[in-house]
Amino acid sequence: MQKDSIAQAAKVFLFHLNNSNDENGILAHEGWKIHQVNEAEKTKIEHEYYPTVSVEVDSKFINDFCDSVLTNMKAYAKIKLTDALIRESAGSSYLIAFSPARIRR
């Protein structure tokens, strides 16, 4: 994966996150969390929270992808992160964003 394609994929992820933010009326005080997860953790988060936005990333490039996401966040002022860091997990192959305030009922 080239550096340009990592940056482009990060922009697409943020585009979808921004759309989900608008479509679901996520308020500034609710915010989003972004985690690196494996498939089981991704499924668990998708079951517990709505909405979620996720992308599968080759584990060799996931840290570069996360850096690119954080770098490009400036262009999306409406997206508020509850943490300025992305939680990492060993063996991660997905990046998932969710709003901890939006628990499925």
C-alpha positions in Angstrom: 0.0 0.0 0.0 1.5 3.3 -1.1 1.5 6.4 1.2 -0.9 8.1 -1.2 -3.4 5.3 -1.2 -3.3 5.2 2.7 -4.1 8.9 2.8 -6.9 8.4 0.2 -8.4 5.5 2.2 -8.2 7.6 5.4 -10.1 10.4 3.6 -12.8 8.0 2.4 -13.1 6.7 6.0 -13.5 10.2 7.3 -16.0 11.0 4.6 -18.2 8.1 5.7 -17.7 9.1 9.3 -18.8 12.7 8.5 -21.9 11.4 6.6 -22.8 9.1 9.5 -22.3 12.0 11.9 -24.7 14.2 9.9 -27.3 11.5 9.1 -27.6 10.3 12.7 -27.5 13.8 14.3 -24.5 13.1 16.5 -24.2 16.1 18.9 -20.9 17.7 19.8 -21.1 16.5 23.4 -21.7 12.9 22.3 -18.6 12.6 20.1 -16.9 9.5 18.6 -14.3 7.0 19.7 -12.0 5.3 17.2 -10.4 1.9 18.0 -8.2 -0.6 16.2 -9.9 -4.0 16.6 -10.0 -7.5 15.4 -13.1 -9.0 13.8 -14.6 -10.3 17.1 -14.2 -6.9 18.8 -15.7 -5.2 15.7 -18.7 -7.4 15.8 -19.2 -6.8 19.5 -19.0 -3.0 19.1 -21.4 -3.1 16.1 -23.8 -5.1 18.3 -23.6 -2.7 21.2 -23.5 0.7 19.5 -25.3 2.4 16.5 -24.1 4.0 14.3 -20.6 2.6 13.6 -18.3 3.2 10.7 -15.5 0.6 10.1 -12.9 -0.2 7.5 -10.7 -3.2 7.1 -7.0 -2.3 6.9 -4.0 -4.6 6.3 -2.4 -5.0 9.7 1.0 -4.0 8.3 -0.4 -0.5 7.5 -2.9 0.1 10.2 -0.7 2.4 12.3 0.1 4.5 9.2 -3.7 4.5 8.4 -4.5 5.7 11.9 -1.9 8.5 11.7 -3.4 9.6 8.4 -6.9 9.6 9.9 -5.8 11.8 12.8 -3.9 14.1 10.5 -6.9 14.6 8.2 -9.4 15.2 11.1 -8.8 18.9 10.8 -10.8 19.0 7.6 -13.9 17.6 9.4 -14.7 20.1 12.1 -18.1 18.6 12.8 -16.6 15.3 13.9 -15.7 15.5 17.6 -13.5 12.7 19.1 -13.9 11.9 22.8 -10.2 11.0 22.8 -7.5 12.5 20.6 -5.9 9.0 20.5 -6.9 5.8 18.7 -7.0 2.8 21.0 -4.8 0.0 19.7 -5.2 -3.7 20.0 -2.9 -6.5 19.1 -3.8 -8.3 15.9 -6.0 -5.5 14.7 -7.2 -5.5 11.1 -10.2 -3.1 11.4 -10.6 0.6 12.4 -14.0 1.3 13.8 -15.6 4.5 14.9 -18.6 4.6 17.3 -20.3 7.0 19.6 -20.2 5.7 23.2 -23.4 7.7 23.9 -25.4 5.9 21.3 -26.0 2.5 22.9 -28.4 0.1 21.1 -31.5 -0.5 23.1 
